[in-house]
Structures are given as structure tokens and as C-alpha cells.
Amino acid sequence: MVHAFIMVKTGAGSSEDVQGQIADLDGITDAHVVAGEYDVIVEATGDEVYDVLSTASKKISAMEGVTDTKTYVSLSA
């Protein structure tokens, strides 16, 4: 099992909408609107690294309102 954190930047005023859409995706265990450099922090899991990266690049990055993402794969068990 792969565990990762996806940091998401959104356009002005769209953080809550984006967070709600992300929370409904398969493989997402948690999503929070936060203050700081990023607007939404997402916890994701998958069977393989590819699963998590696919969710970030094909699903989250393609959402209306998302301007940038960074994915950090957890190295701890």
C-alpha cells in the first residue's frame, strides 16, 4: 500500500468546491482546506505508486479551479 500527500493550489474562491470534489474520489482518505502556500492538502492511498500519481495528475490536476499540485509519497511504513 502506498500512502501520499497531495498539495493543491486553487483559483480564488474555489478551495471548498475543489476540496469537496477531491474528497469524493476513489483512493482519497482525507482532504482539508488549509491556509498557507497550498489551499487543499489531500491524503491518498493506492496499491501502487502509479495509482496515487494517476489520481493526482489525471483527476485532481484536471479539475476546474485547480492551478497546481505537488505530490509527496510517504517513505514511512
N, CA, C and O atoms as a MOPAC input file, in Angstrom:
PM7 MOZYME 1SCF
protein

 N      0.85300 1    -1.18400 1     0.00000 1
 C      0.00000 1     0.00000 1     0.00000 1
 C      0.89400 1     1.24000 1     0.00000 1
 O      1.85500 1     1.33300 1     0.76300 1
 N      0.55800 1     2.17800 1    -0.86300 1
 C      1.28400 1     3.44000 1    -0.97600 1
 C      0.44900 1     4.53600 1    -0.33300 1
 O     -0.76200 1     4.61100 1    -0.54300 1
 N      1.10000 1     5.37900 1     0.44800 1
 C      0.44900 1     6.49100 1     1.13200 1
 C      1.12900 1     7.76800 1     0.64300 1
 O      2.35600 1     7.82800 1     0.57000 1
 N      0.34100 1     8.78700 1     0.30900 1
 C      0.91800 1    10.03600 1    -0.19800 1
 C      0.09900 1    11.23500 1     0.23800 1
 O     -1.05600 1    11.11800 1     0.64900 1
 N      0.73300 1    12.38700 1     0.13600 1
 C      0.08300 1    13.66500 1     0.39700 1
 C      0.15000 1    14.48100 1    -0.88900 1
 O      1.20500 1    14.58800 1    -1.51300 1
 N     -0.97900 1    15.05200 1    -1.27500 1
 C     -1.05200 1    15.86500 1    -2.48800 1
 C     -1.42200 1    17.27900 1    -2.06800 1
 O     -2.47300 1    17.51200 1    -1.47100 1
 N     -0.53900 1    18.21800 1    -2.39000 1
 C     -0.77500 1    19.61700 1    -2.08300 1
 C     -1.40100 1    20.26200 1    -3.31400 1
 O     -0.90600 1    20.10000 1    -4.42900 1
 N     -2.48400 1    20.98800 1    -3.10700 1
 C     -3.25100 1    21.53000 1    -4.22700 1
 C     -3.39600 1    23.04600 1    -4.08600 1
 O     -3.79500 1    23.55000 1    -3.03600 1
 N     -3.06500 1    23.76300 1    -5.16700 1
 C     -3.34300 1    25.20300 1    -5.24100 1
 C     -4.59100 1    25.37600 1    -6.09000 1
 O     -4.78000 1    24.68900 1    -7.09400 1
 N     -5.44500 1    26.31500 1    -5.66500 1
 C     -6.68800 1    26.56500 1    -6.39000 1
 C     -6.80000 1    28.03400 1    -6.76000 1
 O     -6.08500 1    28.88500 1    -6.23000 1
 N     -7.71100 1    28.31100 1    -7.67700 1
 C     -8.02100 1    29.68800 1    -8.02000 1
 C     -8.79600 1    30.33500 1    -6.87900 1
 O     -9.33600 1    29.65300 1    -6.00800 1
 N     -8.83900 1    31.64400 1    -6.90100 1
 C     -9.52700 1    32.39800 1    -5.85000 1
 C    -10.97300 1    31.94500 1    -5.68700 1
 O    -11.73000 1    31.88600 1    -6.65600 1
 N    -11.34400 1    31.62800 1    -4.44800 1
 C    -12.71700 1    31.28800 1    -4.12300 1
 C    -13.15500 1    29.87700 1    -4.46800 1
 O    -14.33200 1    29.55100 1    -4.31100 1
 N    -12.25000 1    29.03200 1    -4.93300 1
 C    -12.68200 1    27.69100 1    -5.34400 1
 C    -12.18400 1    26.56600 1    -4.43700 1
 O    -12.41100 1    25.39300 1    -4.73400 1
 N    -11.52100 1    26.89900 1    -3.35500 1
 C    -10.93600 1    25.87000 1    -2.48100 1
 C    -11.96100 1    24.87600 1    -1.94100 1
 O    -11.72100 1    23.66900 1    -1.97300 1
 N    -13.09100 1    25.36000 1    -1.44900 1
 C    -14.09000 1    24.46400 1    -0.86000 1
 C    -14.72700 1    23.56200 1    -1.90900 1
 O    -14.98000 1    22.38700 1    -1.64200 1
 N    -14.99100 1    24.09800 1    -3.10100 1
 C    -15.55700 1    23.27800 1    -4.17700 1
 C    -14.57500 1    22.18600 1    -4.59600 1
 O    -14.95400 1    21.02700 1    -4.76600 1
 N    -13.31500 1    22.56900 1    -4.76100 1
 C    -12.28600 1    21.60300 1    -5.15000 1
 C    -12.12700 1    20.53600 1    -4.06700 1
 O    -12.03900 1    19.34700 1    -4.37300 1
 N    -12.08900 1    20.95300 1    -2.82300 1
 C    -11.94700 1    20.00000 1    -1.71000 1
 C    -13.08100 1    18.99200 1    -1.72300 1
 O    -12.84200 1    17.80300 1    -1.51500 1
 N    -14.29300 1    19.42900 1    -1.95800 1
 C    -15.44100 1    18.52700 1    -1.99700 1
 C    -15.35300 1    17.52300 1    -3.13500 1
 O    -15.67800 1    16.35000 1    -2.95400 1
 N    -14.91600 1    17.97500 1    -4.30700 1
 C    -14.75900 1    17.07000 1    -5.45100 1
 C    -13.65900 1    16.04400 1    -5.19600 1
 O    -13.80700 1    14.86600 1    -5.52000 1
 N    -12.56000 1    16.50300 1    -4.61400 1
 C    -11.43800 1    15.60500 1    -4.33000 1
 C    -11.84300 1    14.55900 1    -3.30000 1
 O    -11.50700 1    13.38400 1    -3.44600 1
 N    -12.55400 1    14.97000 1    -2.26900 1
 C    -12.94200 1    14.04100 1    -1.19400 1
 C    -13.77500 1    12.88000 1    -1.71700 1
 O    -13.79900 1    11.81400 1    -1.10300 1
 N    -14.45800 1    13.07200 1    -2.84100 1
 C    -15.31300 1    12.02300 1    -3.40400 1
 C    -14.56200 1    11.03300 1    -4.30100 1
 O    -15.14400 1    10.03800 1    -4.73300 1
 N    -13.29100 1    11.28700 1    -4.58400 1
 C    -12.52800 1    10.40300 1    -5.46700 1
 C    -12.12300 1     9.10500 1    -4.77000 1
 O    -11.88800 1     9.09200 1    -3.56100 1
 N    -12.04400 1     8.02700 1    -5.52800 1
 C    -11.52600 1     6.76800 1    -5.00300 1
 C    -10.06600 1     6.94600 1    -4.60900 1
 O     -9.30900 1     7.61500 1    -5.31300 1
 N     -9.67200 1     6.35700 1    -3.50100 1
 C     -8.28600 1     6.41400 1    -3.05200 1
 C     -7.95200 1     7.60600 1    -2.19100 1
 O     -6.82900 1     7.72000 1    -1.70100 1
 N     -8.90900 1     8.49800 1    -1.99500 1
 C     -8.67300 1     9.67200 1    -1.14600 1
 C     -9.18900 1     9.36300 1     0.25000 1
 O    -10.36400 1     9.04700 1     0.43500 1
 N     -8.29700 1     9.45800 1     1.22800 1
 C     -8.69900 1     9.16700 1     2.60400 1
 C     -9.08000 1    10.42100 1     3.37600 1
 O     -9.82600 1    10.34400 1     4.35300 1
 N     -8.56900 1    11.59400 1     2.94100 1
 C     -8.88900 1    12.83900 1     3.63600 1
 C     -8.50500 1    14.01900 1     2.75200 1
 O     -7.58000 1    13.91700 1     1.94600 1
 N     -9.20500 1    15.12800 1     2.89700 1
 C     -8.89600 1    16.35300 1     2.16200 1
 C     -9.32100 1    17.54000 1     3.01900 1
 O    -10.44800 1    17.59500 1     3.51100 1
 N     -8.40100 1    18.49100 1     3.18900 1
 C     -8.65900 1    19.64600 1     4.05000 1
 C     -8.31400 1    20.94700 1     3.34700 1
 O     -7.27500 1    21.04700 1     2.69500 1
 N     -9.18100 1    21.94500 1     3.47700 1
 C     -8.85100 1    23.30100 1     3.06200 1
 C     -7.96100 1    23.87400 1     4.16000 1
 O     -8.28700 1    23.78800 1     5.34400 1
 N     -6.82400 1    24.46500 1     3.75100 1
 C     -5.86200 1    24.98700 1     4.72100 1
 C     -5.41300 1    26.39000 1     4.31700 1
 O     -5.60700 1    26.81200 1     3.17700 1
 N     -4.81700 1    27.09500 1     5.25600 1
 C     -4.21400 1    28.39300 1     4.98700 1
 C     -2.72100 1    28.17600 1     4.77300 1
 O     -2.10200 1    27.36500 1     5.46200 1
 N     -2.15100 1    28.89400 1     3.83000 1
 C     -0.72000 1    28.76700 1     3.57500 1
 C     -0.43000 1    28.75500 1     2.09600 1
 O     -1.22800 1    29.23500 1     1.29200 1
 N      0.72700 1    28.19900 1     1.73300 1
 C      1.15000 1    28.17400 1     0.33300 1
 C      0.18700 1    27.38100 1    -0.53900 1
 O     -0.04600 1    27.74600 1    -1.69200 1
 N     -0.37300 1    26.30600 1    -0.00700 1
 C     -1.34900 1    25.49000 1    -0.73500 1
 C     -2.71700 1    25.70700 1    -0.12300 1
 O     -2.84000 1    26.15100 1     1.01800 1
 N     -3.75400 1    25.38600 1    -0.90300 1
 C     -5.12500 1    25.64300 1    -0.45700 1
 C     -5.83700 1    24.39800 1     0.05500 1
 O     -6.72600 1    24.48600 1     0.90300 1
 N     -5.43800 1    23.23300 1    -0.46600 1
 C     -6.04200 1    21.96900 1    -0.04500 1
 C     -4.91000 1    20.95300 1     0.14000 1
 O     -4.03500 1    20.82600 1    -0.71600 1
 N     -4.93800 1    20.24300 1     1.25300 1
 C     -3.99700 1    19.14400 1     1.48200 1
 C     -4.80100 1    17.85300 1     1.46200 1
 O     -5.81200 1    17.71700 1     2.15000 1
 N     -4.32600 1    16.90900 1     0.65500 1
 C     -5.05000 1    15.66000 1     0.41200 1
 C     -4.20800 1    14.48200 1     0.86500 1
 O     -3.00200 1    14.44500 1     0.62000 1
 N     -4.83900 1    13.51900 1     1.52800 1
 C     -4.20400 1    12.25100 1     1.86100 1
 C     -4.74400 1    11.20600 1     0.90100 1
 O     -5.95700 1    11.06600 1     0.74600 1
 N     -3.84700 1    10.47300 1     0.25600 1
 C     -4.26500 1     9.49000 1    -0.74000 1
 C     -3.55400 1     8.15800 1    -0.51200 1
 O     -2.43400 1     8.11000 1    -0.00200 1
 N     -4.23000 1     7.08200 1    -0.90200 1
 C     -3.61800 1     5.75600 1    -0.84200 1
 C     -3.87800 1     5.03800 1    -2.16100 1
 O     -4.80200 1     5.36900 1    -2.90300 1
 N     -3.03600 1     4.04700 1    -2.42800 1
 C     -3.20400 1     3.22800 1    -3.61500 1
 C     -2.38300 1     1.96400 1    -3.48600 1
 O     -1.50300 1     1.87200 1    -2.63000 1
 N     -2.66400 1     0.99800 1    -4.32600 1
 C     -1.90300 1    -0.24800 1    -4.29400 1
 C     -0.47600 1    -0.04100 1    -4.78500 1
 O      0.45300 1    -0.68400 1    -4.29500 1
 N     -0.30100 1     0.85500 1    -5.75000 1
 C      0.99700 1     1.14100 1    -6.36000 1
 C      1.19100 1     2.65000 1    -6.42900 1
 O      0.22700 1     3.41500 1    -6.38300 1
 N      2.45500 1     3.07200 1    -6.54100 1
 C      2.74900 1     4.49600 1    -6.68700 1
 C      1.98900 1     5.06600 1    -7.88300 1
 O      1.47900 1     6.18600 1    -7.82800 1
 N      1.91700 1     4.28900 1    -8.96200 1
 C      1.20800 1     4.73600 1   -10.16400 1
 C     -0.23600 1     5.13800 1    -9.84600 1
 O     -0.73400 1     6.11600 1   -10.40300 1
 N     -0.90600 1     4.41100 1    -8.97400 1
 C     -2.30000 1     4.71400 1    -8.63500 1
 C     -2.43100 1     6.11400 1    -8.04200 1
 O     -3.31800 1     6.87800 1    -8.42300 1
 N     -1.54600 1     6.43900 1    -7.11400 1
 C     -1.58500 1     7.75300 1    -6.46900 1
 C     -1.21200 1     8.85200 1    -7.46200 1
 O     -1.86900 1     9.89100 1    -7.52200 1
 N     -0.16200 1     8.62000 1    -8.23500 1
 C      0.26400 1     9.62200 1    -9.20800 1
 C     -0.78400 1     9.83900 1   -10.28900 1
 O     -0.95800 1    10.96000 1   -10.76800 1
 N     -1.47300 1     8.79100 1   -10.67100 1
 C     -2.54200 1     8.90800 1   -11.65800 1
 C     -3.69500 1     9.74600 1   -11.11400 1
 O     -4.25200 1    10.58100 1   -11.82700 1
 N     -4.04600 1     9.52300 1    -9.86000 1
 C     -5.10600 1    10.31800 1    -9.23600 1
 C     -4.72200 1    11.79000 1    -9.22400 1
 O     -5.54100 1    12.65500 1    -9.53200 1
 N     -3.47300 1    12.07100 1    -8.86700 1
 C     -3.01900 1    13.46600 1    -8.79800 1
 C     -2.96400 1    14.10800 1   -10.17900 1
 O     -3.43800 1    15.23000 1   -10.36000 1
 N     -2.39300 1    13.41100 1   -11.14900 1
 C     -2.16600 1    14.04000 1   -12.45200 1
 C     -3.36100 1    13.99300 1   -13.38800 1
 O     -3.58500 1    14.93500 1   -14.14900 1
 N     -4.12500 1    12.92500 1   -13.34400 1
 C     -5.23500 1    12.79000 1   -14.28800 1
 C     -6.57400 1    13.26400 1   -13.72900 1
 O     -7.42700 1    13.74400 1   -14.47600 1
 N     -6.75800 1    13.13200 1   -12.43200 1
 C     -8.05100 1    13.50200 1   -11.85800 1
 C     -8.00700 1    14.86500 1   -11.17700 1
 O     -8.79600 1    15.74900 1   -11.51400 1
 N     -7.09600 1    15.04700 1   -10.22300 1
 C     -7.08200 1    16.28900 1    -9.45400 1
 C     -6.60600 1    17.46100 1   -10.30800 1
 O     -7.25000 1    18.51000 1   -10.32900 1
 N     -5.49600 1    17.29700 1   -11.00500 1
 C     -4.95900 1    18.40000 1   -11.82200 1
 C     -5.92900 1    18.85500 1   -12.90500 1
 O     -5.89700 1    20.01300 1   -13.32300 1
 N     -6.78700 1    17.95500 1   -13.35800 1
 C     -7.72800 1    18.27800 1   -14.43100 1
 C     -9.00400 1    18.97500 1   -13.93200 1
 O     -9.80800 1    19.44300 1   -14.73700 1
 N     -9.18500 1    19.04400 1   -12.62300 1
 C    -10.39600 1    19.66300 1   -12.08200 1
 C    -10.41300 1    21.16300 1   -12.32700 1
 O     -9.38400 1    21.83500 1   -12.26100 1
 N    -11.60800 1    21.67000 1   -12.61000 1
 C    -11.77400 1    23.11100 1   -12.74500 1
 C    -11.46000 1    23.76400 1   -11.40300 1
 O    -11.95300 1    23.32700 1   -10.36300 1
 N    -10.64800 1    24.80100 1   -11.43100 1
 C    -10.28400 1    25.51100 1   -10.20600 1
 C     -8.91500 1    25.12300 1    -9.67100 1
 O     -8.36100 1    25.84400 1    -8.84100 1
 N     -8.35300 1    24.00800 1   -10.11900 1
 C     -7.02600 1    23.58400 1    -9.66200 1
 C     -5.98000 1    24.23500 1   -10.55300 1
 O     -6.04900 1    24.13500 1   -11.77800 1
 N     -5.00100 1    24.91100 1    -9.92900 1
 C     -3.95400 1    25.58100 1   -10.69600 1
 C     -2.61000 1    24.87900 1   -10.60200 1
 O     -1.77100 1    25.06100 1   -11.48400 1
 N     -2.37300 1    24.07600 1    -9.55700 1
 C     -1.09100 1    23.38400 1    -9.39500 1
 C     -1.23400 1    22.29800 1    -8.34700 1
 O     -2.04900 1    22.40300 1    -7.43000 1
 N     -0.42700 1    21.24500 1    -8.49400 1
 C     -0.36900 1    20.19600 1    -7.47600 1
 C      1.07600 1    19.78100 1    -7.26200 1
 O      1.90800 1    19.90700 1    -8.16000 1
 N      1.36600 1    19.29100 1    -6.07800 1
 C      2.64500 1    18.66500 1    -5.73900 1
 C      2.30700 1    17.40600 1    -4.96000 1
 O      1.48000 1    17.43100 1    -4.04800 1
 N      2.94800 1    16.31000 1    -5.32300 1
 C      2.66900 1    15.03700 1    -4.67100 1
 C      3.88700 1    14.56200 1    -3.90500 1
 O      4.99700 1    14.55000 1    -4.43600 1
 N      3.67900 1    14.17300 1    -2.65800 1
 C      4.73500 1    13.67300 1    -1.80900 1
 C      4.37100 1    12.26500 1    -1.35100 1
 O      3.40100 1    12.07200 1    -0.61900 1
 N      5.15700 1    11.28800 1    -1.78800 1
 C      4.91800 1     9.90000 1    -1.42100 1
 C      5.59700 1     9.64000 1    -0.08400 1
 O      6.77500 1     9.95100 1     0.08900 1
 N      4.85900 1     9.07400 1     0.85700 1
 C      5.37500 1     8.77800 1     2.17700 1
 C      6.37400 1     7.63100 1     2.09800 1
 O      6.13500 1     6.63400 1     1.41800 1
 N      7.50000 1     7.78100 1     2.80300 1
 C      8.52200 1     6.73900 1     2.83500 1
 C      8.42600 1     5.88500 1     4.09600 1
 O      9.11200 1     4.87000 1     4.21000 1
 N      7.58500 1     6.28800 1     5.03600 1
 C      7.43300 1     5.50200 1     6.25600 1
 C      6.34500 1     4.46500 1     6.07500 1
 O      5.39600 1     4.65700 1     5.31500 1
 N      6.50000 1     3.36500 1     6.78600 1
 C      5.53900 1     2.25500 1     6.67900 1
 C      4.26800 1     2.54600 1     7.41300 1
 O      3.35700 1     1.71800 1     7.42200 1

